[in-house]
Each structure stands twice: as C-alpha cells, then as structure tokens.
Amino acid sequence: INSGSVGFSVDNLYPNPATSEITLLVSSLETFESSIQIFSLQGSLMVQETVLLDKGDNKFEFDISTLPTGAYFIKVPDVSGAMQYKRFTKIK
C-alpha cells in the first residue's frame, strides 16, 4: 500500500509467513532517518526501530520471534510523514 510518497518504496518483505525473522527491502531516492514500526491488526505498536535509509537499496532485518502468532503491518514513514505499509503473518 502506498499512500503517496515518491521519495522511497517498500519493495519486498520476506519470508511471508515468517517464524522468527523478516527482511524488509526499501529503495530510497534520498538519505533520511525513518522510524520503522510493526503494528498488530488491533493497532498495538509491537516493534519500533529508528533506521537510516540510504539513497538506493536498503535491507533491514527484524527479529519477530517474540511476537505472538498472527497478522501484522509494518509501517515505514518518509520525511514528509507519508506512510507505506506491508502486511505479514507470524506463524509458529
């Protein structure tokens, strides 16, 4: 889901479903700091990590082993506050 940002794109999230770790691939047209967040479908913030998005391709890994099984959204905001989302499922 893209809500209008043109400065970066969330290219992929894998594996999906996942058991212990997910990898997020993001392409950016500029270098900026972002706060990547993982939310439950009920809206609870489960994980938050501040990262530096470099111009070009970026790869981030997140440990999700402690999350309960279920569906989640990962949210990546750009410098203007526009958001991109990816959905993933955590399994045992």
SULVENFEN-V730895 format. One record per pair of residues at least 6 apart in sequence whose C-alpha atoms are under 6 Angstrom apart, sorted by the first residue. I is the first residue (numbers start at 1). J is the second residue. Records with the same first field share a line. If there is no record, write none. Layout:
I: J + J
This chain:
1: 84 + 85
2: 84
3: 83
5: 82
7: 28 + 29
8: 27 + 28 + 29
9: 26 + 27
10: 26
11: 25 + 26
12: 24 + 25
13: 23 + 24
14: 22 + 23
16: 88
17: 89 + 90
18: 90 + 91
19: 90 + 91 + 92
20: 63 + 64 + 65
21: 62 + 63 + 64
22: 61 + 62
23: 60 + 61
24: 59 + 60
25: 58 + 59
26: 57 + 58
27: 56 + 57
28: 55 + 56
29: 55
30: 55
31: 53 + 54 + 55
32: 52 + 53
33: 51 + 52 + 53
34: 50 + 51
35: 49 + 50
36: 48 + 49 + 75 + 76
37: 47 + 48 + 74 + 75
38: 46 + 47 + 73 + 74
39: 45 + 46 + 72 + 73
40: 72
41: 72
69: 90 + 91
70: 89 + 90
71: 88 + 89
72: 87 + 88
73: 86 + 87
74: 85 + 86
75: 84 + 85
76: 83 + 84
77: 83
